């Protein structure tokens, strides 16, 4: 599994060179392929916690929470090109 992690996760793990680092998430091996800034997902009065993002290719668990991320602001979410 390849993941993106936020800066809070890097700080929590104390990684000096996080890109390419192999970590464990819920006892599953993962490789850090990117670092993103901290994103406020909850109360602005609480510290931003560690977060990771991975590509889900097994959609049989469709009841999980989903976050949509727009990579190109000029594209619509439903634009596949």
ABEGO torsion letter per residue (X at the ends): XBBBBBAAAAAAAGBABABGBBBBBGGBBBBBABBBBBBBABBAABBBBBBBBBBBABAABAABBBBBBBABAABBAABAX
